[in-house]
Amino acid sequence: MNDLYKNELNLYLNHFCRTFKLSHKIAIKSRYRRIYANPQTPYERVLNSTSVPDDVKAQLILTHSLLDPVTLKLEIERKLKIIFAVYNKITKARYSASAA
């Protein structure tokens, strides 16, 4: 599970999954209206940032160019199937041991 989070899932979420980020809030009486910026991936946010050095951006661009989202997604699904198979095996063993 740690391997999944450390490798494929981290790369997939940071490079290919866009998220909304809160831009600002406007107070209207006792409520707030939230204004969101256009969705971007964390990778795109780092590239747009001025506080990140250019050599770090170059390394990220190189890493991004080597990634394939379909391959990452298939590998994530393969590892999740293994994790759920182990989980199901453990829970079945627990239920059969407690029933006996």
Biopython code that builds the backbone (N, CA, C, O; Angstrom):
import numpy as np
from Bio.PDB.StructureBuilder import StructureBuilder

atoms = [
    (1, "MET", "N", (0.828, -1.179, 0.000)),
    (1, "MET", "CA", (0.000, 0.000, 0.000)),
    (1, "MET", "C", (0.886, 1.262, 0.000)),
    (1, "MET", "O", (0.610, 2.225, -0.715)),
    (2, "ASN", "N", (1.948, 1.236, 0.810)),
    (2, "ASN", "CA", (2.860, 2.378, 0.842)),
    (2, "ASN", "C", (3.520, 2.589, -0.509)),
    (2, "ASN", "O", (3.732, 3.725, -0.934)),
    (3, "ASP", "N", (3.846, 1.484, -1.188)),
    (3, "ASP", "CA", (4.460, 1.569, -2.508)),
    (3, "ASP", "C", (3.515, 2.241, -3.503)),
    (3, "ASP", "O", (3.947, 3.045, -4.329)),
    (4, "LEU", "N", (2.235, 1.911, -3.423)),
    (4, "LEU", "CA", (1.236, 2.524, -4.297)),
    (4, "LEU", "C", (1.166, 4.026, -4.081)),
    (4, "LEU", "O", (1.187, 4.793, -5.043)),
    (5, "TYR", "N", (1.084, 4.457, -2.816)),
    (5, "TYR", "CA", (1.004, 5.888, -2.514)),
    (5, "TYR", "C", (2.279, 6.618, -2.897)),
    (5, "TYR", "O", (2.232, 7.734, -3.414)),
    (6, "LYS", "N", (3.412, 5.991, -2.644)),
    (6, "LYS", "CA", (4.702, 6.642, -2.882)),
    (6, "LYS", "C", (4.983, 6.832, -4.369)),
    (6, "LYS", "O", (5.569, 7.840, -4.763)),
    (7, "ASN", "N", (4.578, 5.894, -5.179)),
    (7, "ASN", "CA", (4.954, 5.912, -6.589)),
    (7, "ASN", "C", (3.817, 6.335, -7.511)),
    (7, "ASN", "O", (3.674, 7.519, -7.817)),
    (8, "GLU", "N", (3.014, 5.386, -7.953)),
    (8, "GLU", "CA", (2.052, 5.644, -9.020)),
    (8, "GLU", "C", (0.959, 6.634, -8.638)),
    (8, "GLU", "O", (0.660, 7.552, -9.402)),
    (9, "LEU", "N", (0.366, 6.461, -7.475)),
    (9, "LEU", "CA", (-0.745, 7.327, -7.092)),
    (9, "LEU", "C", (-0.294, 8.774, -6.925)),
    (9, "LEU", "O", (-0.987, 9.698, -7.351)),
    (10, "ASN", "N", (0.840, 8.963, -6.319)),
    (10, "ASN", "CA", (1.399, 10.302, -6.139)),
    (10, "ASN", "C", (1.637, 10.976, -7.493)),
    (10, "ASN", "O", (1.247, 12.125, -7.697)),
    (11, "LEU", "N", (2.276, 10.255, -8.410)),
    (11, "LEU", "CA", (2.544, 10.822, -9.739)),
    (11, "LEU", "C", (1.249, 11.106, -10.495)),
    (11, "LEU", "O", (1.115, 12.147, -11.137)),
    (12, "TYR", "N", (0.311, 10.191, -10.417)),
    (12, "TYR", "CA", (-0.952, 10.362, -11.142)),
    (12, "TYR", "C", (-1.729, 11.569, -10.629)),
    (12, "TYR", "O", (-2.204, 12.388, -11.416)),
    (13, "LEU", "N", (-1.859, 11.678, -9.317)),
    (13, "LEU", "CA", (-2.635, 12.783, -8.747)),
    (13, "LEU", "C", (-1.958, 14.132, -8.969)),
    (13, "LEU", "O", (-2.637, 15.116, -9.261)),
    (14, "ASN", "N", (-0.647, 14.195, -8.836)),
    (14, "ASN", "CA", (0.059, 15.464, -8.952)),
    (14, "ASN", "C", (0.241, 15.945, -10.386)),
    (14, "ASN", "O", (0.351, 17.148, -10.625)),
    (15, "HIS", "N", (0.273, 15.020, -11.341)),
    (15, "HIS", "CA", (0.548, 15.420, -12.723)),
    (15, "HIS", "C", (-0.685, 15.437, -13.618)),
    (15, "HIS", "O", (-0.691, 16.131, -14.634)),
    (16, "PHE", "N", (-1.741, 14.678, -13.260)),
    (16, "PHE", "CA", (-2.844, 14.528, -14.208)),
    (16, "PHE", "C", (-4.229, 14.822, -13.652)),
    (16, "PHE", "O", (-5.179, 14.903, -14.431)),
    (17, "CYS", "N", (-4.388, 14.983, -12.356)),
    (17, "CYS", "CA", (-5.714, 15.248, -11.778)),
    (17, "CYS", "C", (-5.843, 16.720, -11.405)),
    (17, "CYS", "O", (-5.159, 17.215, -10.510)),
    (18, "ARG", "N", (-6.726, 17.396, -12.106)),
    (18, "ARG", "CA", (-6.940, 18.818, -11.852)),
    (18, "ARG", "C", (-7.867, 19.007, -10.654)),
    (18, "ARG", "O", (-8.808, 18.242, -10.443)),
    (19, "THR", "N", (-7.574, 20.041, -9.883)),
    (19, "THR", "CA", (-8.404, 20.357, -8.725)),
    (19, "THR", "C", (-8.695, 21.858, -8.708)),
    (19, "THR", "O", (-7.929, 22.666, -9.232)),
    (20, "PHE", "N", (-9.816, 22.199, -8.096)),
    (20, "PHE", "CA", (-10.156, 23.606, -7.911)),
    (20, "PHE", "C", (-9.419, 24.138, -6.692)),
    (20, "PHE", "O", (-9.245, 23.425, -5.704)),
    (21, "LYS", "N", (-8.994, 25.370, -6.763)),
    (21, "LYS", "CA", (-8.376, 26.023, -5.619)),
    (21, "LYS", "C", (-9.147, 27.312, -5.353)),
    (21, "LYS", "O", (-9.476, 28.061, -6.273)),
    (22, "LEU", "N", (-9.424, 27.550, -4.083)),
    (22, "LEU", "CA", (-10.173, 28.739, -3.695)),
    (22, "LEU", "C", (-9.365, 29.992, -4.025)),
    (22, "LEU", "O", (-8.226, 30.144, -3.583)),
    (23, "SER", "N", (-9.964, 30.879, -4.802)),
    (23, "SER", "CA", (-9.309, 32.123, -5.177)),
    (23, "SER", "C", (-9.538, 33.187, -4.109)),
    (23, "SER", "O", (-8.590, 33.784, -3.598)),
    (24, "HIS", "N", (-10.810, 33.415, -3.777)),
    (24, "HIS", "CA", (-11.152, 34.361, -2.710)),
    (24, "HIS", "C", (-12.607, 34.167, -2.295)),
    (24, "HIS", "O", (-13.379, 33.482, -2.966)),
    (25, "LYS", "N", (-12.954, 34.784, -1.183)),
    (25, "LYS", "CA", (-14.318, 34.716, -0.667)),
    (25, "LYS", "C", (-14.887, 36.125, -0.586)),
    (25, "LYS", "O", (-14.179, 37.083, -0.276)),
    (26, "ILE", "N", (-16.160, 36.229, -0.868)),
    (26, "ILE", "CA", (-16.859, 37.506, -0.775)),
    (26, "ILE", "C", (-17.929, 37.364, 0.306)),
    (26, "ILE", "O", (-18.754, 36.452, 0.262)),
    (27, "ALA", "N", (-17.904, 38.276, 1.273)),
    (27, "ALA", "CA", (-18.890, 38.236, 2.352)),
    (27, "ALA", "C", (-20.175, 38.897, 1.872)),
    (27, "ALA", "O", (-20.179, 40.053, 1.450)),
    (28, "ILE", "N", (-21.261, 38.141, 1.946)),
    (28, "ILE", "CA", (-22.588, 38.651, 1.612)),
    (28, "ILE", "C", (-23.465, 38.399, 2.833)),
    (28, "ILE", "O", (-23.905, 37.277, 3.083)),
    (29, "LYS", "N", (-23.709, 39.473, 3.590)),
    (29, "LYS", "CA", (-24.428, 39.399, 4.864)),
    (29, "LYS", "C", (-23.730, 38.396, 5.767)),
    (29, "LYS", "O", (-22.559, 38.581, 6.096)),
    (30, "SER", "N", (-24.418, 37.343, 6.171)),
    (30, "SER", "CA", (-23.803, 36.391, 7.093)),
    (30, "SER", "C", (-23.203, 35.183, 6.366)),
    (30, "SER", "O", (-22.737, 34.242, 7.008)),
    (31, "ARG", "N", (-23.214, 35.208, 5.045)),
    (31, "ARG", "CA", (-22.698, 34.090, 4.262)),
    (31, "ARG", "C", (-21.503, 34.530, 3.426)),
    (31, "ARG", "O", (-21.246, 35.721, 3.248)),
    (32, "TYR", "N", (-20.795, 33.549, 2.928)),
    (32, "TYR", "CA", (-19.660, 33.818, 2.043)),
    (32, "TYR", "C", (-19.930, 33.198, 0.684)),
    (32, "TYR", "O", (-20.477, 32.100, 0.578)),
    (33, "ARG", "N", (-19.541, 33.914, -0.340)),
    (33, "ARG", "CA", (-19.569, 33.365, -1.695)),
    (33, "ARG", "C", (-18.143, 33.030, -2.055)),
    (33, "ARG", "O", (-17.262, 33.889, -2.008)),
    (34, "ARG", "N", (-17.918, 31.789, -2.414)),
    (34, "ARG", "CA", (-16.567, 31.335, -2.731)),
    (34, "ARG", "C", (-16.319, 31.431, -4.231)),
    (34, "ARG", "O", (-17.137, 30.992, -5.040)),
    (35, "ILE", "N", (-15.193, 32.007, -4.583)),
    (35, "ILE", "CA", (-14.791, 32.136, -5.979)),
    (35, "ILE", "C", (-13.567, 31.254, -6.178)),
    (35, "ILE", "O", (-12.557, 31.405, -5.492)),
    (36, "TYR", "N", (-13.674, 30.331, -7.128)),
    (36, "TYR", "CA", (-12.590, 29.394, -7.384)),
    (36, "TYR", "C", (-11.851, 29.757, -8.657)),
    (36, "TYR", "O", (-12.440, 30.266, -9.611)),
    (37, "ALA", "N", (-10.556, 29.489, -8.661)),
    (37, "ALA", "CA", (-9.743, 29.695, -9.860)),
    (37, "ALA", "C", (-9.984, 28.523, -10.810)),
    (37, "ALA", "O", (-10.600, 27.524, -10.438)),
    (38, "ASN", "N", (-9.494, 28.657, -12.028)),
    (38, "ASN", "CA", (-9.616, 27.562, -12.980)),
    (38, "ASN", "C", (-8.879, 26.334, -12.443)),
    (38, "ASN", "O", (-7.821, 26.476, -11.830)),
    (39, "PRO", "N", (-9.418, 25.135, -12.661)),
    (39, "PRO", "CA", (-8.760, 23.942, -12.133)),
    (39, "PRO", "C", (-7.400, 23.716, -12.774)),
    (39, "PRO", "O", (-7.233, 23.862, -13.985)),
    (40, "GLN", "N", (-6.440, 23.360, -11.946)),
    (40, "GLN", "CA", (-5.082, 23.062, -12.399)),
    (40, "GLN", "C", (-4.553, 21.868, -11.617)),
    (40, "GLN", "O", (-5.020, 21.568, -10.518)),
    (41, "THR", "N", (-3.583, 21.201, -12.199)),
    (41, "THR", "CA", (-2.901, 20.137, -11.470)),
    (41, "THR", "C", (-1.853, 20.779, -10.565)),
    (41, "THR", "O", (-1.419, 21.900, -10.828)),
    (42, "PRO", "N", (-1.439, 20.086, -9.502)),
    (42, "PRO", "CA", (-0.342, 20.611, -8.684)),
    (42, "PRO", "C", (0.923, 20.853, -9.508)),
    (42, "PRO", "O", (1.676, 21.789, -9.243)),
    (43, "TYR", "N", (1.146, 20.006, -10.502)),
    (43, "TYR", "CA", (2.285, 20.180, -11.413)),
    (43, "TYR", "C", (2.208, 21.527, -12.131)),
    (43, "TYR", "O", (3.208, 22.240, -12.216)),
    (44, "GLU", "N", (1.044, 21.877, -12.643)),
    (44, "GLU", "CA", (0.875, 23.152, -13.338)),
    (44, "GLU", "C", (1.041, 24.331, -12.384)),
    (44, "GLU", "O", (1.577, 25.371, -12.767)),
    (45, "ARG", "N", (0.582, 24.171, -11.145)),
    (45, "ARG", "CA", (0.738, 25.246, -10.163)),
    (45, "ARG", "C", (2.208, 25.505, -9.851)),
    (45, "ARG", "O", (2.625, 26.653, -9.694)),
    (46, "VAL", "N", (2.983, 24.442, -9.764)),
    (46, "VAL", "CA", (4.424, 24.608, -9.507)),
    (46, "VAL", "C", (5.081, 25.306, -10.688)),
    (46, "VAL", "O", (5.913, 26.192, -10.494)),
    (47, "LEU", "N", (4.724, 24.922, -11.900)),
    (47, "LEU", "CA", (5.322, 25.562, -13.080)),
    (47, "LEU", "C", (4.947, 27.037, -13.173)),
    (47, "LEU", "O", (5.741, 27.844, -13.656)),
    (48, "ASN", "N", (3.752, 27.398, -12.718)),
    (48, "ASN", "CA", (3.318, 28.789, -12.762)),
    (48, "ASN", "C", (3.857, 29.619, -11.602)),
    (48, "ASN", "O", (3.768, 30.846, -11.624)),
    (49, "SER", "N", (4.408, 28.967, -10.604)),
    (49, "SER", "CA", (4.908, 29.668, -9.425)),
    (49, "SER", "C", (6.225, 30.381, -9.735)),
    (49, "SER", "O", (7.066, 29.872, -10.475)),
    (50, "THR", "N", (6.380, 31.565, -9.156)),
    (50, "THR", "CA", (7.632, 32.309, -9.344)),
    (50, "THR", "C", (8.649, 31.996, -8.262)),
    (50, "THR", "O", (9.823, 32.338, -8.405)),
    (51, "SER", "N", (8.225, 31.354, -7.184)),
    (51, "SER", "CA", (9.142, 31.077, -6.081)),
    (51, "SER", "C", (9.892, 29.757, -6.234)),
    (51, "SER", "O", (10.758, 29.445, -5.417)),
    (52, "VAL", "N", (9.575, 28.977, -7.267)),
    (52, "VAL", "CA", (10.253, 27.701, -7.494)),
    (52, "VAL", "C", (11.406, 27.931, -8.470)),
    (52, "VAL", "O", (11.211, 28.556, -9.512)),
    (53, "PRO", "N", (12.611, 27.433, -8.148)),
    (53, "PRO", "CA", (13.766, 27.619, -9.041)),
    (53, "PRO", "C", (13.564, 26.929, -10.394)),
    (53, "PRO", "O", (12.826, 25.950, -10.508)),
    (54, "ASP", "N", (14.234, 27.462, -11.405)),
    (54, "ASP", "CA", (14.088, 26.936, -12.763)),
    (54, "ASP", "C", (14.622, 25.517, -12.911)),
    (54, "ASP", "O", (14.084, 24.745, -13.704)),
    (55, "ASP", "N", (15.669, 25.152, -12.165)),
    (55, "ASP", "CA", (16.205, 23.792, -12.287)),
    (55, "ASP", "C", (15.206, 22.758, -11.758)),
    (55, "ASP", "O", (15.130, 21.648, -12.284)),
    (56, "VAL", "N", (14.445, 23.115, -10.726)),
    (56, "VAL", "CA", (13.403, 22.222, -10.207)),
    (56, "VAL", "C", (12.286, 22.090, -11.240)),
    (56, "VAL", "O", (11.764, 20.996, -11.457)),
    (57, "LYS", "N", (11.924, 23.193, -11.871)),
    (57, "LYS", "CA", (10.897, 23.154, -12.913)),
    (57, "LYS", "C", (11.346, 22.294, -14.091)),
    (57, "LYS", "O", (10.550, 21.538, -14.648)),
    (58, "ALA", "N", (12.620, 22.408, -14.471)),
    (58, "ALA", "CA", (13.149, 21.611, -15.578)),
    (58, "ALA", "C", (13.082, 20.119, -15.247)),
    (58, "ALA", "O", (12.736, 19.306, -16.103)),
    (59, "GLN", "N", (13.413, 19.764, -14.008)),
    (59, "GLN", "CA", (13.345, 18.363, -13.584)),
    (59, "GLN", "C", (11.901, 17.862, -13.613)),
    (59, "GLN", "O", (11.648, 16.730, -14.026)),
    (60, "LEU", "N", (10.960, 18.691, -13.181)),
    (60, "LEU", "CA", (9.544, 18.314, -13.215)),
    (60, "LEU", "C", (9.037, 18.133, -14.648)),
    (60, "LEU", "O", (8.271, 17.211, -14.931)),
    (61, "ILE", "N", (9.466, 19.008, -15.538)),
    (61, "ILE", "CA", (9.067, 18.894, -16.942)),
    (61, "ILE", "C", (9.584, 17.596, -17.535)),
    (61, "ILE", "O", (8.872, 16.922, -18.280)),
    (62, "LEU", "N", (10.828, 17.241, -17.206)),
    (62, "LEU", "CA", (11.405, 15.987, -17.688)),
    (62, "LEU", "C", (10.621, 14.792, -17.147)),
    (62, "LEU", "O", (10.298, 13.868, -17.894)),
    (63, "THR", "N", (10.322, 14.812, -15.866)),
    (63, "THR", "CA", (9.550, 13.727, -15.257)),
    (63, "THR", "C", (8.175, 13.616, -15.901)),
    (63, "THR", "O", (7.711, 12.517, -16.203)),
    (64, "HIS", "N", (7.528, 14.753, -16.108)),
    (64, "HIS", "CA", (6.190, 14.768, -16.705)),
    (64, "HIS", "C", (6.212, 14.214, -18.127)),
    (64, "HIS", "O", (5.283, 13.517, -18.536)),
    (65, "SER", "N", (7.250, 14.514, -18.871)),
    (65, "SER", "CA", (7.324, 14.036, -20.256)),
    (65, "SER", "C", (7.488, 12.517, -20.332)),
    (65, "SER", "O", (7.149, 11.908, -21.347)),
    (66, "LEU", "N", (8.003, 11.906, -19.270)),
    (66, "LEU", "CA", (8.201, 10.458, -19.262)),
    (66, "LEU", "C", (6.981, 9.688, -18.758)),
    (66, "LEU", "O", (6.944, 8.461, -18.853)),
    (67, "LEU", "N", (5.993, 10.388, -18.229)),
    (67, "LEU", "CA", (4.827, 9.736, -17.638)),
    (67, "LEU", "C", (3.734, 9.492, -18.669)),
    (67, "LEU", "O", (3.543, 10.269, -19.604)),
    (68, "ASP", "N", (3.025, 8.387, -18.468)),
    (68, "ASP", "CA", (1.862, 8.058, -19.290)),
    (68, "ASP", "C", (0.684, 7.833, -18.345)),
    (68, "ASP", "O", (0.722, 6.905, -17.538)),
    (69, "PRO", "N", (-0.360, 8.658, -18.425)),
    (69, "PRO", "CA", (-1.462, 8.532, -17.470)),
    (69, "PRO", "C", (-2.191, 7.189, -17.555)),
    (69, "PRO", "O", (-2.659, 6.678, -16.538)),
    (70, "VAL", "N", (-2.291, 6.620, -18.737)),
    (70, "VAL", "CA", (-2.989, 5.343, -18.882)),
    (70, "VAL", "C", (-2.205, 4.235, -18.190)),
    (70, "VAL", "O", (-2.784, 3.413, -17.479)),
    (71, "THR", "N", (-0.902, 4.211, -18.394)),
    (71, "THR", "CA", (-0.058, 3.207, -17.743)),
    (71, "THR", "C", (-0.102, 3.355, -16.234)),
    (71, "THR", "O", (-0.189, 2.361, -15.513)),
    (72, "LEU", "N", (-0.043, 4.588, -15.751)),
    (72, "LEU", "CA", (-0.124, 4.821, -14.308)),
    (72, "LEU", "C", (-1.453, 4.325, -13.751)),
    (72, "LEU", "O", (-1.485, 3.664, -12.712)),
    (73, "LYS", "N", (-2.544, 4.639, -14.433)),
    (73, "LYS", "CA", (-3.874, 4.232, -13.965)),
    (73, "LYS", "C", (-4.001, 2.712, -13.941)),
    (73, "LYS", "O", (-4.561, 2.154, -12.998)),
    (74, "LEU", "N", (-3.493, 2.042, -14.960)),
    (74, "LEU", "CA", (-3.543, 0.577, -14.990)),
    (74, "LEU", "C", (-2.718, -0.034, -13.860)),
    (74, "LEU", "O", (-3.132, -1.019, -13.249)),
    (75, "GLU", "N", (-1.570, 0.540, -13.587)),
    (75, "GLU", "CA", (-0.727, 0.046, -12.495)),
    (75, "GLU", "C", (-1.391, 0.286, -11.138)),
    (75, "GLU", "O", (-1.298, -0.558, -10.246)),
    (76, "ILE", "N", (-2.052, 1.420, -10.978)),
    (76, "ILE", "CA", (-2.791, 1.704, -9.741)),
    (76, "ILE", "C", (-3.891, 0.669, -9.548)),
    (76, "ILE", "O", (-4.048, 0.128, -8.454)),
    (77, "GLU", "N", (-4.647, 0.392, -10.593)),
    (77, "GLU", "CA", (-5.726, -0.587, -10.501)),
    (77, "GLU", "C", (-5.197, -1.984, -10.209)),
    (77, "GLU", "O", (-5.814, -2.729, -9.448)),
    (78, "ARG", "N", (-4.061, -2.350, -10.804)),
    (78, "ARG", "CA", (-3.461, -3.664, -10.561)),
    (78, "ARG", "C", (-3.068, -3.804, -9.091)),
    (78, "ARG", "O", (-3.341, -4.830, -8.468)),
    (79, "LYS", "N", (-2.431, -2.777, -8.543)),
    (79, "LYS", "CA", (-2.015, -2.834, -7.143)),
    (79, "LYS", "C", (-3.202, -2.819, -6.191)),
    (79, "LYS", "O", (-3.171, -3.474, -5.149)),
    (80, "LEU", "N", (-4.252, -2.072, -6.543)),
    (80, "LEU", "CA", (-5.452, -2.061, -5.708)),
    (80, "LEU", "C", (-6.130, -3.433, -5.689)),
    (80, "LEU", "O", (-6.641, -3.856, -4.652)),
    (81, "LYS", "N", (-6.137, -4.124, -6.824)),
    (81, "LYS", "CA", (-6.711, -5.470, -6.865)),
    (81, "LYS", "C", (-5.953, -6.407, -5.929)),
    (81, "LYS", "O", (-6.560, -7.228, -5.242)),
    (82, "ILE", "N", (-4.638, -6.284, -5.905)),
    (82, "ILE", "CA", (-3.822, -7.112, -5.008)),
    (82, "ILE", "C", (-4.138, -6.783, -3.559)),
    (82, "ILE", "O", (-4.298, -7.685, -2.736)),
    (83, "ILE", "N", (-4.230, -5.499, -3.242)),
    (83, "ILE", "CA", (-4.522, -5.072, -1.867)),
    (83, "ILE", "C", (-5.887, -5.598, -1.427)),
    (83, "ILE", "O", (-6.015, -6.117, -0.318)),
    (84, "PHE", "N", (-6.912, -5.471, -2.278)),
    (84, "PHE", "CA", (-8.251, -5.937, -1.917)),
    (84, "PHE", "C", (-8.318, -7.458, -1.832)),
    (84, "PHE", "O", (-9.070, -7.997, -1.020)),
    (85, "ALA", "N", (-7.544, -8.155, -2.658)),
    (85, "ALA", "CA", (-7.512, -9.618, -2.579)),
    (85, "ALA", "C", (-6.933, -10.061, -1.238)),
    (85, "ALA", "O", (-7.456, -10.984, -0.613)),
    (86, "VAL", "N", (-5.872, -9.422, -0.798)),
    (86, "VAL", "CA", (-5.284, -9.745, 0.506)),
    (86, "VAL", "C", (-6.258, -9.412, 1.620)),
    (86, "VAL", "O", (-6.414, -10.191, 2.561)),
    (87, "TYR", "N", (-6.913, -8.271, 1.528)),
    (87, "TYR", "CA", (-7.893, -7.868, 2.536)),
    (87, "TYR", "C", (-9.037, -8.882, 2.625)),
    (87, "TYR", "O", (-9.429, -9.290, 3.718)),
    (88, "ASN", "N", (-9.565, -9.284, 1.470)),
    (88, "ASN", "CA", (-10.662, -10.255, 1.458)),
    (88, "ASN", "C", (-10.223, -11.593, 2.029)),
    (88, "ASN", "O", (-10.995, -12.247, 2.730)),
    (89, "LYS", "N", (-9.016, -12.004, 1.746)),
    (89, "LYS", "CA", (-8.487, -13.260, 2.274)),
    (89, "LYS", "C", (-8.382, -13.198, 3.797)),
    (89, "LYS", "O", (-8.714, -14.165, 4.483)),
    (90, "ILE", "N", (-7.926, -12.075, 4.320)),
    (90, "ILE", "CA", (-7.789, -11.914, 5.774)),
    (90, "ILE", "C", (-9.155, -11.892, 6.442)),
    (90, "ILE", "O", (-9.343, -12.542, 7.470)),
    (91, "THR", "N", (-10.110, -11.159, 5.885)),
    (91, "THR", "CA", (-11.431, -11.070, 6.507)),
    (91, "THR", "C", (-12.162, -12.411, 6.448)),
    (91, "THR", "O", (-12.867, -12.765, 7.393)),
    (92, "LYS", "N", (-12.009, -13.157, 5.363)),
    (92, "LYS", "CA", (-12.625, -14.481, 5.281)),
    (92, "LYS", "C", (-12.026, -15.410, 6.326)),
    (92, "LYS", "O", (-12.737, -16.210, 6.934)),
    (93, "ALA", "N", (-10.723, -15.304, 6.533)),
    (93, "ALA", "CA", (-10.065, -16.144, 7.541)),
    (93, "ALA", "C", (-10.559, -15.781, 8.938)),
    (93, "ALA", "O", (-10.737, -16.665, 9.776)),
    (94, "ARG", "N", (-10.779, -14.512, 9.197)),
    (94, "ARG", "CA", (-11.282, -14.077, 10.505)),
    (94, "ARG", "C", (-12.698, -14.594, 10.753)),
    (94, "ARG", "O", (-13.001, -15.101, 11.833)),
    (95, "TYR", "N", (-13.562, -14.462, 9.741)),
    (95, "TYR", "CA", (-14.939, -14.907, 9.905)),
    (95, "TYR", "C", (-15.036, -16.414, 10.063)),
    (95, "TYR", "O", (-15.837, -16.905, 10.857)),
    (96, "SER", "N", (-14.228, -17.150, 9.314)),
    (96, "SER", "CA", (-14.281, -18.604, 9.440)),
    (96, "SER", "C", (-13.704, -19.061, 10.779)),
    (96, "SER", "O", (-14.156, -20.066, 11.328)),
    (97, "ALA", "N", (-12.725, -18.351, 11.308)),
    (97, "ALA", "CA", (-12.147, -18.708, 12.603)),
    (97, "ALA", "C", (-13.112, -18.369, 13.745)),
    (97, "ALA", "O", (-13.200, -19.111, 14.723)),
    (98, "SER", "N", (-13.830, -17.258, 13.622)),
    (98, "SER", "CA", (-14.770, -16.878, 14.679)),
    (98, "SER", "C", (-16.043, -17.709, 14.637)),
    (98, "SER", "O", (-16.693, -17.888, 15.667)),
    (99, "ALA", "N", (-16.411, -18.216, 13.473)),
    (99, "ALA", "CA", (-17.609, -19.032, 13.335)),
    (99, "ALA", "C", (-17.376, -20.443, 13.866)),
    (99, "ALA", "O", (-18.319, -21.122, 14.272)),
    (100, "ALA", "N", (-16.142, -20.874, 13.863)),
    (100, "ALA", "CA", (-15.835, -22.255, 14.295)),
    (100, "ALA", "C", (-15.768, -22.405, 15.776)),
    (100, "ALA", "O", (-15.521, -23.503, 16.274)),
]
sb = StructureBuilder()
sb.init_structure("model")
sb.init_model(0)
sb.init_chain("A")
sb.init_seg("    ")
for serial, (resi, resn, name, xyz) in enumerate(atoms, 1):
    if name == "N":
        sb.init_residue(resn, " ", resi, " ")
    sb.init_atom(name, np.array(xyz, "f"), 0.0, 1.0, " ", f" {name:<3s}", serial, name[0])
structure = sb.get_structure()
